Every structure is written in structure tokens, then in C-alpha cells.
Amino acid sequence: MVLELAAEPAELGFDASRLERIDRHFARFVDDGRLPGWQIVVTRRGSVVHHSRYGHSDVEAGKPVEADTLWRIFSMTKPVTSVAAMMLYEEGAFELTDPISRWLPEFAQPRVYVKGSALNPLTEPATEPIRVWHLLTHTSGLTYGFHHAHPVDAMYREAGFEWGAPSGLDLAAVTEKFAELPLVFQPGSEWNYSVSTDVLGRFVEVASGQSLAEFFTERIFRPLGMTDTSFGTDDVDRLAALYTPEPGTRKAVRNDAFGQFGVGKPDYFSGGGGLVSTAADYHRFTQFLLRGGELDGVRLLSPRTVAHMTSNHLPGGVDLEAFGRPLFAEMPFNGFGFGLGFSVLLDPVKAKALSSPGEYAWGGAASTAFWVDPAAELTALFFTQLLPSSTHPIRQYLRQLVYQALVD
């Protein structure tokens, strides 16, 4: 699949000379070694208005970024898993308030951390069951081992869950392991970025009777024409190398240990971060969202469901600053809420974000990112492979550079 410019920028309300600022800015990240390479796609009213790429997908091999380069999108998998769950919701498979233990009995009696160390924690029974909407909104009390912010995070790392999972475990086994660990807080009482979407992926498997990979392929990727998106890939020649910042200089250094993520088919299908995709494929996914659940005559969700998913679901309508636990320096919480699988911009002034109220978005651990702005009928995507995403404020820069070029 090829991404082609569909119209002159002026026809879609953009100043062409101002769009060039995007590429000049991010070219500097490559030229001084902060990024290996990148690919950017901006659309307006369904048409590609800006598509550019620069640098290398594999610096050491001298491979340039190509239009069909494969990228590990990590947590940009989460919106796909959320769409899968809501497709089942539209079929009457569950209610958002249903306890997940009806499908995942290992979560029938969760316990919650109260105090103590990772080696000797004091826990208490959960007073509220984990419900489906808790998984979709990251209010379940689950966590990530890579946070390094709480004793339960350390328990995840000790169990082998920091940036992946112990080898040989499938999604069912991984979910059972998560259920054995205490929750960070009572379900529904706070927001914490977590393995909730991995558990949601297992929920999709049980509710649908298909593996998550089968569901994605048959129900989402094939209908939307996302032919290059999958859990891992054997097409390693197209898969970009993965980089991490060198301590001190923060220059991108190839990391072949982390680079094994996405190579071949994984033991378990991570609904929270396991997909490999292309710019063209994820562009189709964002267009499906922008069009209210339909693309090229294929409808997977109703407009009302998409609108519901991209509304703020935090209790009382508060933002993440008021309800969430700190995530990364790159992810500002002021003025942002959270929906069913997406961050939601509530107040651009409070957020210091040059965008529109109602913009929804997310990104991946290797510095990939996207957003959809229904008010401006705009989408933007950024792909690179630098882990972690907090290394550089790429998302903020991309926002301000895209919107300063929008002049209608």
C-alpha cells in the first residue's frame, strides 16, 4: 500500500512553506544523532497533505527509511485492542460495567496493596471488582514493571514483567500471572498506565472464542486493508532497527536486545504493545476512526460508539493531573482526560497544546505517536524507533509544527 499526496496543501487549508518546517525540525534530530530516522504523515479531510521520511531505518546497515518500513508500534496497539473489545460490545457480548471475572475467573478475588515492601507487602481484598471499563480506562489498579514507582511495580519485574514477559507464556498464562499480583489501588479509584490492555486482549479472546491475532486479522486488519500489521514479523529486512539513548549524550545507539521485540511470532499476543505496522496501515486505522468507525464502505463500529470511546471517562470529568499517577515527562496530564483506549484533550489552554478540544491520541514506547482531531478533520502520525518515548518531546513538537501550518 502506498501513501500518496492527494491534494495541494492550500486546497486543504495548509501553508506549504510552513509544512516544510516539520521536516527541517525533525531532520536536525537525525543529523545530530538523536534519532536514526523517521516517517511523518499528516492528513486533512481524509486526504494526505504531508508525507515525508528522513534518515535510516537501520543506520549500521545503511538502510534508509522507506515508505513501507515496518515499525514496532508498541502501545499504539492499545487502541486496536480497545476497538476489538468495543466491536464485541456492539454485539451484546458484555456491558461495560460487567466484572471481568465472568470471563477471567482468575480475577474473582483480587487483592490490593496497602503498605510494605515488594518482598513483604500487606494487602487487603478489593472492595470493587475489576470491570471492563476499568481495563479500557486504565483504572483497574494493574500496573507496569517499567514504572519503577511503586512496590508492586517491583513485584512485576521480579515476576519477569518489565518490558515483556517470560518466554513460553501465552496470553492466557500471562494474564493468570498478572492476577496473582496485588493491585496498586482499589479498582476505579485512580488512573495508572498498566497492563490493563493486555488483560483486555485476553478478555477479547475468551469473549470471541478466537485468539487475539485471529480476531485482529479477520475482524479488523483484513476488512480495513491493513495488510502489513501483525503480532511480530518474519520480514526482518523491512523491520526498522531499535535504538536507545546513550547516557549523557542521548544519541541514538542501536540496541539489539530490545530489537528482538517484533522479530518473528511472539509467544503471547500483547494487546498492550505487540504489533508491528507501517505508516500506510496505521493511516488507514486513523481514517477509520476519524470517519466514525467506517472506511471505504466497511463499518466496524457505529459513530456513537467511536464518540463514546473518545470522550473523557475519568470520574467527574476531571483530567489526568487530578486523577492519574505520573506517566512520562513527555506525556503532559494537565488538560488531558482519558477515554476507552485514548487520551482525550479537554482544554488546549490548560494543556499548552496547539490543538482542538476533543483530539484523541496515543503513542508507543519507541517514540511513535498519532492523534486524531475531529474538529479540524485532521490526523497526524510519527514513526521512529527510539525507546523510551520520554527521551525527546517529539509529540509536543509535532503538534505545534502541524498546527502552525494550518492556516484556514
N, C-alpha and C positions, 0 to 999 in steps of 0.2 A: 504494500500500500504506500502511495506517495502523497506527501503533503504538498499542495500547490497553492501559490498565491492566487486568490480568486478575484481580487479587485485591486484597484489603485487605493492606497491609503486614504486619500482625500474623499473618495466615494463612501468610505466607512467612518469618516469623522476624525481621521488621524492626520497629523502633520508628518510627512515622510522624513524630513530632516530631523525632527525630534525623535522619531523612532530609531534613527541611527545612533542616538545617544546610548540606547540599550546595549548595542553590540560594542561600542567603544568602551563603555564602562566595564563590562564583563571580560572583554579582551585583556584588560590590564591584569585581571586575576590569573589568567593563563600566562601572560608574558612574564610576570614576576614569580611564577611558580606556585601560586596559592591554589590553583585548580588545574587539573590535567586538560580538561576541555569541557564543552557544554553544548546544549541544544535548547533553543527557545522557540516557543510557538505562541502567538497572540492571535485571537480571533475576535471578530465583531459581527453580530447578527448572522452567525453561522458560517462566515467566510474567513479564511486565513488571511490576515492582513500583514503578518510579520512572521517569517520563519528563517532562523539563522542557526549556524553552528560554527564552532571555532575550537581549535586545539586538537587534542588527541583523545581517543578512547583508550589507547594503550601507548603511553609515552615511550616506554622502553622498546616496544616493537615498532615504533614509528607509525602506528595506525591512526589516521585522522578520524574524527567523529564523522560518521556517515548518516544519511537520512534514515537508514534502517538499523542503526546501532541499537543493541539490546541493553537495557538499563535495569539494575536491581532497584525496584521502586519501594521496597521495604514497606513503610506504613501507609503508602498510597494504596496498599492492598486493602486497608480497613474500609474505605468507602465501598469497595466492591463487595466485601462480606456483608456490610450493612444493607446494600441493595438486595443481596441474595435473601437475607432474613426478611426484609420487607416485601419481597415477592411472595414469600410463604405467608406472611401476614395477610396480604391481599387475598390469598386463597382460603383464609379462615383457619389456618393451621394453629394459631395461638392468638392470645391477647397480649398486649404489651405489658400488662400488669401480672401476667402468669408467672409463678415461681419456676425457675429453670429446672428445679429438681424433678418436675414431672417428666422431663426428658433426660436429665442428667442426675440420676439418683445419688451420685457421689457428693452432690451439693445439698443433700437433705438436712444436714446438721452442721452448717459452717460455724467456725469459732473465730472470735475477733481478738486481736492483740490488745492487751490493756497496759502492760508495762514489762520491764525486764529486758534481758539481752536476747540476742538471736539464739544463744545456746540454752538459755533458761527463761523462756517467755511465760508470762502469766496471760491466760486467755479466758474469755467468757463466751457463752453461747450468743449467737446473733439473735437480736430481738426482731429482726425483719428478714424474711427470705430474700435471696438474690432473685430479682425479677428480670424479665427480658429487657425492659427499658434500662435497667441498671447496666447491663452489658453494653447496650448501644450508646450510652452516655458516659461511660467510664465512672460511674458512681457505685460500682459493685463492691468496692473495698479490696479488690485484687490489685496487684502492683507489678512492677518490673524489677528484675535484679540489677539492671544497669543504673537505676536511680541513685544508689548509694546514699539514700537519705533517711532510711528507717531500718530498724532491726529486722523487719520482715523482708525487706529487700535483700539483706544478707542471707536470710534463710533460702530465698530463691536462688541466690548464687551458689550456696552450699549444695543445693539440690541439682545444680547443673544448668540453671536457667538464668543466664546473664544476657548474652547476645544470641542465644539459640537454645537448643535442647540436647540432652544426652542422645547419642546415636542409638538407633534401633527402636526408638519410641515413635509410634504413630500418633495421630491427633487424639484418638481416644485415650491412649496411655498418658499422653502429656496432660490432658485435661484432668484425668484422675489424680495425677501428681499435684496439680495446682489446688485441687480440692482438699488435699491433705495439709496444706499450709494455711496458717491463720490469715484472716483479712486484716487490712491496715485500719479499717474503721467500720462502723455499722453500715450496712448497705443503704444507699440513698442519702447519707448524711454529709458527704463531701465528694469532690471530684479528684480523681487521681489517674493519670495516664497509666495504662496497665495492659495485661494480657487478656482483658475482657473480650477483645475482638477475636482472639484465638478460641476462647471458650464459646463465643457466639458462632464461630465456624463449626465447632463440634455440634452445637445445637442445630445448625442447619443440616448437618449430616444426619442426625437422628430424626429430625422432623421430616426430612425429604426422602430418607432411605437411600441416598446417594453419597458417595464421597464428595468432599468439598471440591476437589479437582473436577469430578464429573459434572457436578452442578454448575460450576463456573463455565465449563466448556460448553455444555449442552444448553444451558438456560440463559447465559449472558454473553460469552465471547463469540460463539458462533452466530447467534442472532444479530449481534451488533457489528459483526465483521472484524472482530479483534483477533486476527489470525496469528499474531506473534506473542500473545500474552499467555503465560502458563506458570505453574509452580516449577521453577528451575528450567534449564535448557541444556540440550546437548550441542547446541550451535555455539560452541565456545569462541569461534572466530569472530562472531558478531558481538559477543558479550564484552562490555567495557571492563577494563581492569578497575580494581577498587583501591582507593588511596586513603591515607590518614595523615593528619598534620604532624610534621616533625616538631618535637618540643623545642620551644624557643623561637624558631624561625617561622613556624606554622606553614612551611612549604609542604606541598603535597608529596608524600612518599608512598610508593607502591606497597601494599600490604597484602601479600598472597595468602596469609592465614585467613583474614576476613574475606578475601576474594574468592574463597571456596563457596561462600554463600551464592546460591543461584546456579552453580555448576552441577549439571545432572539433575536427576529427580530426587527430591528430598524424602527422608523417612516419614516426616509428617507435614501435612499441608497447613501452613501457618496462615490463618485468616487475618492475622495481625501484621504480617510482614513478609510473606513468602513469594510474592510474584515477581516475575521478570517481564518487562514490556518494552514497547517502543513509543516514541513520541506520537506517531500516527495512530497507534492503537488507543493510547490514553486520551488523545484528542477526540476520538470517537466517543469514548466514555463520558468526557466532559460535555460534549454536544448533546448526548442522550440526556444528561442531567439538565442542561440549560433549556432543552425543549420540553421539559416536564415529563420525562420518562419515556420518550419516543424518539426514534431515529430512523429515517428512510423507510417509514411505514411500519416499523417494528416497535410495538409498545410493550415494555416490560413492567412499567409502573404507571399509576394514574397521576395526573398533575397534582391532585390533592395530597397524595402520599409523598411526593417529592417535596411539596411545600411544607408538609408536616416534618419531614426529616431535616429540613434546612431551617427550621425555626429553633429558637433557643428553648431548651428543655430543662435548664437549671432551675431549681425551685425558686419561686418568687420572681423569676425573670432577671436574676442578678447575673453579673458577669463572672468570669473565671477568677478575677482578682479577689472577689468576695467569697467564692465557694471552692476554689481549686487549690491544690497543692502545687508549688512552683514546678515548672517543667524544665525548659531550657531557656537560656538567656535570649535565644533567637525568637522564642515564642512569647510575645507580649500578652498579658492577661487582661490588662485594662481595656474595657470596651468590647471584649470578645466573650460571647457565650458559647454554648455547645449544644448541638442538635443530636440527631440519631446518626452519628458517624462523621460529623463535620464540625469544625469550628464555625461560628456564625458571628459576623461583625455587627455589633449592636449600635455603637456610637463611634464614628470615624474620628471625631474631635478628641474624645477621651482616649481612643486607641492610637492617636497620632498616625493614622493610616489614611493615605490618599485614595479612598475607595468609596463604595456606596453602602449604606445600611442594607443588610440582607446578603452581603457577599458571604459565600461559604467556601471552605478551603481545607486542605491538609497537606502534609508533606511527608517525606521519607527520611530515614536515618542517614542516608548517603547524600543528603542535601538536594534531593529532588523536591519539587513543590508544584502545586496547582491551586488556582482559585476560579470560581465561577461568580460573576457579578450579574445577576438577573436584571437589575435596574439599568445597567449600561449595555446589556446584552453582550457581555464580554467574557472571554476566558483567557487564561494565561497559564503556560506550563514551562517549567525549567527542569532540565535533566543534567546531572553530572554524577560523579561517583567519589564523593569525599565524605568520609564518616569520622566524627559525628556531624550532624547538621548544624550544631551550635557553633561550629568553627568560625563561620562568617555570617553576617546578617544578610544573606542572599535574598530572602523573601521580602524583607523590607525595601531593599534597593530595587528589586524588580517591580514592586508595586509603584513606588514613586516614579520610576522611569517609564512605566507603561502609561500611567495616568497623566503625566505631564505632556505626553504626546497626543492625548485625546483632546481635541480642540472644538468639537461641535457642541 
